Structures are given as C-alpha cells and as structure tokens.
Amino acid sequence: MDSIRVEFLGTGTSQGVPVIACNCAVCQSTDPRDKRLRTSVLLQVQGLNLLIDAGPDLRQQMLRSGVCSLDAVLLTHEHMDHIAGIDELRAFNFAQKRAMDLYGNTPTVEAVRRMFHYAFAEERYPGTPELRLHELDGGPVDVAGVPIVPVVVMHHTMPVFAYRIGNFAYITDAKTILPAERDKMRGLDVLVVNALRRKSHHSHFNLDEALELVRDLAPKRAYFTHISHLLGTHREVSAELPPGVELAYDGLVVGTHPHVSQVDPIRT
C-alpha cells in the first residue's frame, strides 16, 4: 500500500481544550498546540479521503483543512464527541451528489439511526443528510477499495473499534486491549493512540498505559491523541517522551513511510 497521509483534525478529549470555564495553565496556554478540538483524523490513501470519526467540531475542521471531497467515514463508537457532527456531512452530499458511506459496529450504527432518525425517514425533509450505513462484524473489510482491519478495544465495558490500514493504526478511547487484538497491530510504521491524562482513568489509557502499549507494539513512530487538559502542556509533556513518541496536535500532518516528512503547520 502507498504511504498514508494522516492529518490530525482534532486531538482533544470530549470537552476539548481549552475547557469551558477552566482557568488552569493548559487552558490558558497561548501555545497553538494546546488548542484541541474533538478527536478526529483525515486519511489520504490510494487517492481517497477517509475520515475517522465525525465529532461536534466537524464543520470547523473541514473548513480549516480545506477538505472538498470525502469518500467514507469510519466510526469508532457511538459517544457524542465521535458522532455528533454527522449532520454536517450533508455538505458533501450536495457537493458530490451521492450518499455518504459510514462504517461502524452494530451499536454505533444503531445509535446513528436513533440520533439522526430524520435522515432515515420514509419521507425525508429536503436537505437532510443522505447516509448509507454499513455494519462491521469485526472482520477485515474493503472500504472504497481500501482494505481495513477493525480492532476491538475496550472503553471501560464498551467495545470500540480501532482501525488498521496498511502499516497505520488508529486507537481512541481505549482502556484495555486483549492480546489477540494487540497482535493485529504489530509491524506498524505509525501508531496513534489515546493518552488522556497522567492519573489512572476507568475508561481511557493514561500516559503510562499508552507508553506501555507503544513499548509492546513497537511501531516505528507513535503519536498520542484524545488528550485532556489534565495531561499538561504540549511543551512540558513532549520533553518527557522517549524518541519516536510524540504528542499529536491539531493540524499536524504525518506520513506512514519514513521518507515522508512530518509537516508542522504551526511552525511553517
């Protein structure tokens, strides 16, 4: 598979950073890397644009990154910070004159049907989103011609899909991963995984747990996402990380092959 271009559209947790009404040092930081929209990535692979998760900041993210076409959306799970922006996909319906394909496990697909029930009504109001839902059973799947391997991770007691595409894997909202599922993510060029904060959390990896996963899977490079204001500033946490491991931030672009250079939109 050709190199995959990965753009971090959002790297924050469910509240984003800064958090409303918070005066902590992270929320008051002037470093652009500490401004985090809700977590999502855009993948460019084999000439296609694939979106992982469609949270409440989707409109802002698409406009900021100048995304003019979208081929499919992979959903990790049903929580609002990962699906609340689905209505905004209607802009791509209008531009591309076709329904948008969304992929997820059965509970996620059912949640989309409930939340956006008006998009599936027999008599749809003009202008509502056109969505084509695909239930994944956990086995490999072909999405718009791209082979994808779903990986089951546990978000407390909720099964959540991570996704492996070629030598890239994306994990969000994970707390535990069974050995057989970990084995699906070995031999990676790039691993993206959630690292919520320093203290332990009941449903998310903290920083130490995320680092343990990186040590186990041994990707060539790893990036942490789904970051809360409780982790610390980008500058201070970055200074603590081992070589090959970085905090992602909104707007960062990376490629899966070593010869593809990292793009820092803030510095350039």
ZADO-1210 file (C-alpha; in nm, 4 decimals, padded with zeros to 6 digits):
<atoms>
<atom x="00.0000" y="00.0000" z="00.0000" code="MET" pos="1"/>
<atom x="00.1201" y="00.3523" z="-00.0777" code="ASP" pos="2"/>
<atom x="00.2078" y="00.5886" z="00.2039" code="SER" pos="3"/>
<atom x="-00.0884" y="00.7148" z="00.4016" code="ILE" pos="4"/>
<atom x="-00.1130" y="01.0866" z="00.4726" code="ARG" pos="5"/>
<atom x="-00.2552" y="01.1409" z="00.8210" code="VAL" pos="6"/>
<atom x="-00.3904" y="01.4810" z="00.9237" code="GLU" pos="7"/>
<atom x="-00.4920" y="01.5311" z="01.2846" code="PHE" pos="8"/>
<atom x="-00.8157" y="01.7304" z="01.2659" code="LEU" pos="9"/>
<atom x="-00.8665" y="01.7210" z="01.6419" code="GLY" pos="10"/>
<atom x="-00.6657" y="01.5780" z="01.9309" code="THR" pos="11"/>
<atom x="-00.8737" y="01.6733" z="02.2350" code="GLY" pos="12"/>
<atom x="-01.0971" y="01.4732" z="02.4617" code="THR" pos="13"/>
<atom x="-01.4769" y="01.5078" z="02.4837" code="SER" pos="14"/>
<atom x="-01.4616" y="01.8606" z="02.6294" code="GLN" pos="15"/>
<atom x="-01.1865" y="01.9828" z="02.4010" code="GLY" pos="16"/>
<atom x="-00.9077" y="02.2127" z="02.5183" code="VAL" pos="17"/>
<atom x="-00.9473" y="02.4756" z="02.6500" code="PRO" pos="18"/>
<atom x="-01.2330" y="02.3541" z="02.8651" code="VAL" pos="19"/>
<atom x="-01.5242" y="02.5924" z="02.9229" code="ILE" pos="20"/>
<atom x="-01.4863" y="02.7886" z="03.2495" code="ALA" pos="21"/>
<atom x="-01.1420" y="02.6442" z="03.3286" code="CYS" pos="22"/>
<atom x="-00.8514" y="02.8670" z="03.4285" code="ASN" pos="23"/>
<atom x="-00.5783" y="02.6034" z="03.4506" code="CYS" pos="24"/>
<atom x="-00.2375" y="02.6602" z="03.2912" code="ALA" pos="25"/>
<atom x="-00.3173" y="02.4345" z="02.9946" code="VAL" pos="26"/>
<atom x="-00.6495" y="02.6006" z="02.9181" code="CYS" pos="27"/>
<atom x="-00.4879" y="02.9440" z="02.9455" code="GLN" pos="28"/>
<atom x="-00.1851" y="02.8475" z="02.7347" code="SER" pos="29"/>
<atom x="-00.1068" y="03.0629" z="02.4307" code="THR" pos="30"/>
<atom x="00.0688" y="02.7741" z="02.2524" code="ASP" pos="31"/>
<atom x="-00.1461" y="02.6759" z="01.9497" code="PRO" pos="32"/>
<atom x="-00.0611" y="02.3112" z="02.0196" code="ARG" pos="33"/>
<atom x="-00.2647" y="02.3339" z="02.3392" code="ASP" pos="34"/>
<atom x="-00.5836" y="02.4250" z="02.1486" code="LYS" pos="35"/>
<atom x="-00.7524" y="02.0919" z="02.0837" code="ARG" pos="36"/>
<atom x="-01.0782" y="02.0215" z="01.9006" code="LEU" pos="37"/>
<atom x="-01.2533" y="01.6886" z="01.9500" code="ARG" pos="38"/>
<atom x="-01.0587" y="01.3895" z="01.8203" code="THR" pos="39"/>
<atom x="-01.0643" y="01.3005" z="01.4515" code="SER" pos="40"/>
<atom x="-00.8204" y="01.2246" z="01.1687" code="VAL" pos="41"/>
<atom x="-00.8337" y="01.2549" z="00.7904" code="LEU" pos="42"/>
<atom x="-00.6532" y="00.9851" z="00.5926" code="LEU" pos="43"/>
<atom x="-00.5478" y="01.0218" z="00.2315" code="GLN" pos="44"/>
<atom x="-00.4799" y="00.6765" z="00.0926" code="VAL" pos="45"/>
<atom x="-00.4900" y="00.5375" z="-00.2605" code="GLN" pos="46"/>
<atom x="-00.6285" y="00.8668" z="-00.3867" code="GLY" pos="47"/>
<atom x="-00.9195" y="00.8646" z="-00.1397" code="LEU" pos="48"/>
<atom x="-01.0145" y="01.0774" z="00.1618" code="ASN" pos="49"/>
<atom x="-01.1265" y="00.8698" z="00.4610" code="LEU" pos="50"/>
<atom x="-01.2431" y="01.0308" z="00.7850" code="LEU" pos="51"/>
<atom x="-01.2207" y="00.8571" z="01.1220" code="ILE" pos="52"/>
<atom x="-01.4987" y="00.9922" z="01.3466" code="ASP" pos="53"/>
<atom x="-01.7306" y="01.2860" z="01.2915" code="ALA" pos="54"/>
<atom x="-01.7481" y="01.4795" z="01.6163" code="GLY" pos="55"/>
<atom x="-01.9147" y="01.8102" z="01.7021" code="PRO" pos="56"/>
<atom x="-01.6265" y="02.0142" z="01.5552" code="ASP" pos="57"/>
<atom x="-01.6506" y="01.8543" z="01.2096" code="LEU" pos="58"/>
<atom x="-01.7615" y="02.1694" z="01.0248" code="ARG" pos="59"/>
<atom x="-01.4779" y="02.3753" z="01.1691" code="GLN" pos="60"/>
<atom x="-01.2269" y="02.1002" z="01.0984" code="GLN" pos="61"/>
<atom x="-01.3321" y="02.0561" z="00.7348" code="MET" pos="62"/>
<atom x="-01.3204" y="02.4293" z="00.6676" code="LEU" pos="63"/>
<atom x="-00.9853" y="02.4773" z="00.8391" code="ARG" pos="64"/>
<atom x="-00.8265" y="02.1933" z="00.6414" code="SER" pos="65"/>
<atom x="-00.9932" y="02.2818" z="00.3116" code="GLY" pos="66"/>
<atom x="-01.1475" y="01.9373" z="00.2624" code="VAL" pos="67"/>
<atom x="-01.3550" y="01.9426" z="-00.0569" code="CYS" pos="68"/>
<atom x="-01.4309" y="01.5721" z="-00.1002" code="SER" pos="69"/>
<atom x="-01.4833" y="01.2766" z="00.1303" code="LEU" pos="70"/>
<atom x="-01.5173" y="00.9128" z="00.0277" code="ASP" pos="71"/>
<atom x="-01.6214" y="00.7409" z="00.3526" code="ALA" pos="72"/>
<atom x="-01.6351" y="00.7769" z="00.7306" code="VAL" pos="73"/>
<atom x="-01.5126" y="00.5173" z="00.9817" code="LEU" pos="74"/>
<atom x="-01.6764" y="00.5462" z="01.3231" code="LEU" pos="75"/>
<atom x="-01.5028" y="00.4156" z="01.6332" code="THR" pos="76"/>
<atom x="-01.8060" y="00.4205" z="01.8644" code="HIS" pos="77"/>
<atom x="-02.1296" y="00.5974" z="01.9463" code="GLU" pos="78"/>
<atom x="-02.0267" y="00.8626" z="02.2006" code="HIS" pos="79"/>
<atom x="-02.1238" y="01.2165" z="02.1115" code="MET" pos="80"/>
<atom x="-01.7710" y="01.3513" z="02.0746" code="ASP" pos="81"/>
<atom x="-01.7252" y="01.0988" z="01.7912" code="HIS" pos="82"/>
<atom x="-02.0570" y="01.1168" z="01.6003" code="ILE" pos="83"/>
<atom x="-02.2327" y="01.4459" z="01.6852" code="ALA" pos="84"/>
<atom x="-02.1138" y="01.6147" z="01.3641" code="GLY" pos="85"/>
<atom x="-02.2662" y="01.3639" z="01.1233" code="ILE" pos="86"/>
<atom x="-02.5335" y="01.6105" z="01.0106" code="ASP" pos="87"/>
<atom x="-02.2546" y="01.8272" z="00.8649" code="GLU" pos="88"/>
<atom x="-02.1796" y="01.5511" z="00.6131" code="LEU" pos="89"/>
<atom x="-02.4745" y="01.6749" z="00.4076" code="ARG" pos="90"/>
<atom x="-02.2421" y="01.9397" z="00.2643" code="ALA" pos="91"/>
<atom x="-02.0530" y="01.6578" z="00.0941" code="PHE" pos="92"/>
<atom x="-02.3850" y="01.5086" z="-00.0226" code="ASN" pos="93"/>
<atom x="-02.4591" y="01.8347" z="-00.2013" code="PHE" pos="94"/>
<atom x="-02.1077" y="01.8705" z="-00.3454" code="ALA" pos="95"/>
<atom x="-02.0624" y="01.5069" z="-00.4507" code="GLN" pos="96"/>
<atom x="-02.4257" y="01.4284" z="-00.5362" code="LYS" pos="97"/>
<atom x="-02.4239" y="01.0938" z="-00.3580" code="ARG" pos="98"/>
<atom x="-02.4902" y="00.9419" z="-00.0188" code="ALA" pos="99"/>
<atom x="-02.2068" y="00.9243" z="00.2344" code="MET" pos="100"/>
<atom x="-02.0900" y="00.5783" z="00.3414" code="ASP" pos="101"/>
<atom x="-02.0475" y="00.5341" z="00.7180" code="LEU" pos="102"/>
<atom x="-01.8923" y="00.2243" z="00.8771" code="TYR" pos="103"/>
<atom x="-01.9121" y="00.1086" z="01.2385" code="GLY" pos="104"/>
<atom x="-02.0060" y="-00.1745" z="01.4696" code="ASN" pos="105"/>
<atom x="-02.3718" y="-00.2606" z="01.5278" code="THR" pos="106"/>
<atom x="-02.4286" y="-00.0441" z="01.8411" code="PRO" pos="107"/>
<atom x="-02.2731" y="00.2569" z="01.6662" code="THR" pos="108"/>
<atom x="-02.4826" y="00.2137" z="01.3526" code="VAL" pos="109"/>
<atom x="-02.7956" y="00.1787" z="01.5666" code="GLU" pos="110"/>
<atom x="-02.7049" y="00.4954" z="01.7580" code="ALA" pos="111"/>
<atom x="-02.6634" y="00.6883" z="01.4329" code="VAL" pos="112"/>
<atom x="-03.0074" y="00.5708" z="01.3219" code="ARG" pos="113"/>
<atom x="-03.1590" y="00.6910" z="01.6518" code="ARG" pos="114"/>
<atom x="-02.9809" y="01.0241" z="01.6757" code="MET" pos="115"/>
<atom x="-03.0228" y="01.1178" z="01.3112" code="PHE" pos="116"/>
<atom x="-03.3575" y="00.9479" z="01.2641" code="HIS" pos="117"/>
<atom x="-03.4756" y="01.2230" z="01.0291" code="TYR" pos="118"/>
<atom x="-03.2088" y="01.1144" z="00.7773" code="ALA" pos="119"/>
<atom x="-03.3711" y="00.7697" z="00.7537" code="PHE" pos="120"/>
<atom x="-03.7388" y="00.8699" z="00.7486" code="ALA" pos="121"/>
<atom x="-03.9585" y="00.7399" z="00.4684" code="GLU" pos="122"/>
<atom x="-04.0412" y="01.0994" z="00.3788" code="GLU" pos="123"/>
<atom x="-03.7204" y="01.2924" z="00.4338" code="ARG" pos="124"/>
<atom x="-03.7216" y="01.6687" z="00.4730" code="TYR" pos="125"/>
<atom x="-03.5339" y="01.8250" z="00.1790" code="PRO" pos="126"/>
<atom x="-03.1690" y="01.8887" z="00.2619" code="GLY" pos="127"/>
<atom x="-03.1274" y="01.6275" z="00.5348" code="THR" pos="128"/>
<atom x="-02.8105" y="01.4194" z="00.5121" code="PRO" pos="129"/>
<atom x="-02.8012" y="01.1133" z="00.2885" code="GLU" pos="130"/>
<atom x="-02.6255" y="00.8402" z="00.4821" code="LEU" pos="131"/>
<atom x="-02.5514" y="00.4823" z="00.3810" code="ARG" pos="132"/>
<atom x="-02.4730" y="00.2755" z="00.6899" code="LEU" pos="133"/>
<atom x="-02.2510" y="-00.0337" z="00.6914" code="HIS" pos="134"/>
<atom x="-02.2389" y="-00.2625" z="00.9972" code="GLU" pos="135"/>
<atom x="-01.8980" y="-00.4165" z="01.0591" code="LEU" pos="136"/>
<atom x="-01.8662" y="-00.7523" z="01.2332" code="ASP" pos="137"/>
<atom x="-01.5006" y="-00.7124" z="01.3285" code="GLY" pos="138"/>
<atom x="-01.3558" y="-00.8909" z="01.0270" code="GLY" pos="139"/>
<atom x="-01.1485" y="-00.7254" z="00.7526" code="PRO" pos="140"/>
<atom x="-01.3474" y="-00.5016" z="00.5206" code="VAL" pos="141"/>
<atom x="-01.2965" y="-00.3218" z="00.1908" code="ASP" pos="142"/>
<atom x="-01.3887" y="00.0467" z="00.2201" code="VAL" pos="143"/>
<atom x="-01.3966" y="00.2287" z="-00.1131" code="ALA" pos="144"/>
<atom x="-01.1278" y="-00.0092" z="-00.2360" code="GLY" pos="145"/>
<atom x="-00.9061" y="00.0265" z="00.0739" code="VAL" pos="146"/>
<atom x="-00.8541" y="-00.2876" z="00.2878" code="PRO" pos="147"/>
<atom x="-00.9190" y="-00.2127" z="00.6549" code="ILE" pos="148"/>
<atom x="-00.8865" y="-00.4292" z="00.9647" code="VAL" pos="149"/>
<atom x="-01.1102" y="-00.3342" z="01.2598" code="PRO" pos="150"/>
<atom x="-00.9532" y="-00.3997" z="01.6002" code="VAL" pos="151"/>
<atom x="-01.1684" y="-00.4334" z="01.9130" code="VAL" pos="152"/>
<atom x="-01.0520" y="-00.2305" z="02.2134" code="VAL" pos="153"/>
<atom x="-01.2429" y="-00.1811" z="02.5365" code="MET" pos="154"/>
<atom x="-01.3638" y="00.1618" z="02.6529" code="HIS" pos="155"/>
<atom x="-01.4480" y="00.0544" z="03.0096" code="HIS" pos="156"/>
<atom x="-01.7123" y="-00.2106" z="02.9215" code="THR" pos="157"/>
<atom x="-01.7901" y="-00.0744" z="02.5731" code="MET" pos="158"/>
<atom x="-01.6322" y="-00.2416" z="02.2677" code="PRO" pos="159"/>
<atom x="-01.4803" y="00.0278" z="02.0457" code="VAL" pos="160"/>
<atom x="-01.3253" y="-00.0158" z="01.7027" code="PHE" pos="161"/>
<atom x="-00.9683" y="00.0824" z="01.6397" code="ALA" pos="162"/>
<atom x="-00.8666" y="00.0580" z="01.2736" code="TYR" pos="163"/>
<atom x="-00.5573" y="-00.0736" z="01.0988" code="ARG" pos="164"/>
<atom x="-00.4952" y="00.0414" z="00.7415" code="ILE" pos="165"/>
<atom x="-00.1732" y="-00.0874" z="00.5921" code="GLY" pos="166"/>
<atom x="00.1036" y="-00.0067" z="00.8382" code="ASN" pos="167"/>
<atom x="-00.1023" y="00.2591" z="01.0173" code="PHE" pos="168"/>
<atom x="-00.3306" y="00.2024" z="01.3186" code="ALA" pos="169"/>
<atom x="-00.5596" y="00.4435" z="01.4999" code="TYR" pos="170"/>
<atom x="-00.6857" y="00.3801" z="01.8537" code="ILE" pos="171"/>
<atom x="-00.9080" y="00.6101" z="02.0542" code="THR" pos="172"/>
<atom x="-01.0979" y="00.5712" z="02.3833" code="ASP" pos="173"/>
<atom x="-00.9181" y="00.2501" z="02.4810" code="ALA" pos="174"/>
<atom x="-00.8523" y="00.1231" z="02.8328" code="LYS" pos="175"/>
<atom x="-00.7758" y="-00.2435" z="02.7674" code="THR" pos="176"/>
<atom x="-00.6857" y="-00.4469" z="02.4576" code="ILE" pos="177"/>
<atom x="-00.6825" y="-00.8263" z="02.4553" code="LEU" pos="178"/>
<atom x="-00.3613" y="-00.9959" z="02.3344" code="PRO" pos="179"/>
<atom x="-00.5228" y="-01.1289" z="02.0145" code="ALA" pos="180"/>
<atom x="-00.6378" y="-00.7786" z="01.9210" code="GLU" pos="181"/>
<atom x="-00.2954" y="-00.6299" z="02.0048" code="ARG" pos="182"/>
<atom x="-00.1417" y="-00.8818" z="01.7669" code="ASP" pos="183"/>
<atom x="-00.3404" y="-00.7277" z="01.4806" code="LYS" pos="184"/>
<atom x="-00.1376" y="-00.4082" z="01.5264" code="MET" pos="185"/>
<atom x="00.2184" y="-00.5327" z="01.5131" code="ARG" pos="186"/>
<atom x="00.4670" y="-00.4251" z="01.2463" code="GLY" pos="187"/>
<atom x="00.3353" y="-00.0683" z="01.2208" code="LEU" pos="188"/>
<atom x="00.5029" y="00.2370" z="01.0740" code="ASP" pos="189"/>
<atom x="00.2692" y="00.4704" z="01.2664" code="VAL" pos="190"/>
<atom x="00.0525" y="00.4094" z="01.5714" code="LEU" pos="191"/>
<atom x="-00.1920" y="00.6702" z="01.7015" code="VAL" pos="192"/>
<atom x="-00.3309" y="00.6012" z="02.0484" code="VAL" pos="193"/>
<atom x="-00.5216" y="00.7863" z="02.3198" code="ASN" pos="194"/>
<atom x="-00.3414" y="00.9229" z="02.6254" code="ALA" pos="195"/>
<atom x="-00.5949" y="01.1094" z="02.8355" code="LEU" pos="196"/>
<atom x="-00.4051" y="01.2302" z="03.1425" code="ARG" pos="197"/>
<atom x="-00.1411" y="01.1281" z="03.3988" code="ARG" pos="198"/>
<atom x="-00.3698" y="00.9775" z="03.6653" code="LYS" pos="199"/>
<atom x="-00.5432" y="00.6461" z="03.6051" code="SER" pos="200"/>
<atom x="-00.8885" y="00.6625" z="03.4443" code="HIS" pos="201"/>
<atom x="-01.1615" y="00.3976" z="03.4346" code="HIS" pos="202"/>
<atom x="-01.2123" y="00.4040" z="03.0567" code="SER" pos="203"/>
<atom x="-00.9063" y="00.5612" z="02.8920" code="HIS" pos="204"/>
<atom x="-00.5341" y="00.4938" z="02.8797" code="PHE" pos="205"/>
<atom x="-00.3363" y="00.7347" z="03.0906" code="ASN" pos="206"/>
<atom x="00.0111" y="00.8421" z="02.9783" code="LEU" pos="207"/>
<atom x="00.1928" y="00.5454" z="03.1344" code="ASP" pos="208"/>
<atom x="-00.0523" y="00.2943" z="02.9854" code="GLU" pos="209"/>
<atom x="-00.0198" y="00.4494" z="02.6411" code="ALA" pos="210"/>
<atom x="00.3586" y="00.4286" z="02.6678" code="LEU" pos="211"/>
<atom x="00.3312" y="00.0627" z="02.7731" code="GLU" pos="212"/>
<atom x="00.1283" y="-00.0129" z="02.4603" code="LEU" pos="213"/>
<atom x="00.3900" y="00.1589" z="02.2443" code="VAL" pos="214"/>
<atom x="00.6643" y="-00.0494" z="02.4051" code="ARG" pos="215"/>
<atom x="00.4658" y="-00.3673" z="02.3407" code="ASP" pos="216"/>
<atom x="00.3680" y="-00.2969" z="01.9790" code="LEU" pos="217"/>
<atom x="00.6991" y="-00.1274" z="01.8916" code="ALA" pos="218"/>
<atom x="00.5842" y="00.0876" z="01.5972" code="PRO" pos="219"/>
<atom x="00.8427" y="00.2957" z="01.4147" code="LYS" pos="220"/>
<atom x="00.6630" y="00.6095" z="01.5354" code="ARG" pos="221"/>
<atom x="00.3784" y="00.6762" z="01.7779" code="ALA" pos="222"/>
<atom x="00.1547" y="00.9770" z="01.8349" code="TYR" pos="223"/>
<atom x="-00.0725" y="01.0379" z="02.1319" code="PHE" pos="224"/>
<atom x="-00.4204" y="01.1865" z="02.0882" code="THR" pos="225"/>
<atom x="-00.7534" y="01.2259" z="02.2768" code="HIS" pos="226"/>
<atom x="-00.5668" y="01.4473" z="02.5235" code="ILE" pos="227"/>
<atom x="-00.7316" y="01.6320" z="02.8117" code="SER" pos="228"/>
<atom x="-00.6188" y="01.9493" z="02.9845" code="HIS" pos="229"/>
<atom x="-00.5156" y="01.7291" z="03.2779" code="LEU" pos="230"/>
<atom x="-00.2201" y="01.5805" z="03.0900" code="LEU" pos="231"/>
<atom x="-00.0178" y="01.9026" z="03.0814" code="GLY" pos="232"/>
<atom x="00.1038" y="02.1445" z="02.8174" code="THR" pos="233"/>
<atom x="00.2368" y="02.0192" z="02.4872" code="HIS" pos="234"/>
<atom x="00.5795" y="02.1607" z="02.5680" code="ARG" pos="235"/>
<atom x="00.6204" y="02.0004" z="02.9111" code="GLU" pos="236"/>
<atom x="00.4839" y="01.6577" z="02.8168" code="VAL" pos="237"/>
<atom x="00.6846" y="01.6420" z="02.4929" code="SER" pos="238"/>
<atom x="01.0052" y="01.6871" z="02.6927" code="ALA" pos="239"/>
<atom x="00.9286" y="01.3660" z="02.8855" code="GLU" pos="240"/>
<atom x="00.8562" y="01.1355" z="02.5910" code="LEU" pos="241"/>
<atom x="01.1038" y="00.8811" z="02.4539" code="PRO" pos="242"/>
<atom x="01.2419" y="00.9026" z="02.0986" code="PRO" pos="243"/>
<atom x="00.9860" y="00.8145" z="01.8333" code="GLY" pos="244"/>
<atom x="00.6892" y="00.9096" z="02.0517" code="VAL" pos="245"/>
<atom x="00.5176" y="01.2477" z="02.0217" code="GLU" pos="246"/>
<atom x="00.2067" y="01.4321" z="02.1319" code="LEU" pos="247"/>
<atom x="-00.0094" y="01.4973" z="01.8296" code="ALA" pos="248"/>
<atom x="-00.1789" y="01.8346" z="01.7937" code="TYR" pos="249"/>
<atom x="-00.4464" y="01.9830" z="01.5704" code="ASP" pos="250"/>
<atom x="-00.3224" y="02.0366" z="01.2159" code="GLY" pos="251"/>
<atom x="-00.0224" y="01.8048" z="01.2382" code="LEU" pos="252"/>
<atom x="00.0342" y="01.6021" z="00.9194" code="VAL" pos="253"/>
<atom x="00.2424" y="01.2837" z="00.9098" code="VAL" pos="254"/>
<atom x="00.3038" y="01.0024" z="00.6626" code="GLY" pos="255"/>
<atom x="00.3352" y="00.6299" z="00.7253" code="THR" pos="256"/>
<atom x="00.6630" y="00.5830" z="00.5378" code="HIS" pos="257"/>
<atom x="00.9891" y="00.7109" z="00.6877" code="PRO" pos="258"/>
<atom x="01.0739" y="00.9089" z="00.3730" code="HIS" pos="259"/>
<atom x="00.7532" y="01.1111" z="00.4111" code="VAL" pos="260"/>
<atom x="00.8433" y="01.4147" z="00.6168" code="SER" pos="261"/>
<atom x="00.6371" y="01.5407" z="00.9067" code="GLN" pos="262"/>
<atom x="00.4592" y="01.8665" z="00.8344" code="VAL" pos="263"/>
<atom x="00.4305" y="02.1212" z="01.1149" code="ASP" pos="264"/>
<atom x="00.1662" y="02.3750" z="01.0061" code="PRO" pos="265"/>
<atom x="00.2249" y="02.5899" z="01.3126" code="ILE" pos="266"/>
<atom x="00.5965" y="02.6408" z="01.2635" code="ARG" pos="267"/>
<atom x="00.5920" y="02.6716" z="00.8845" code="THR" pos="268"/>
</atoms>
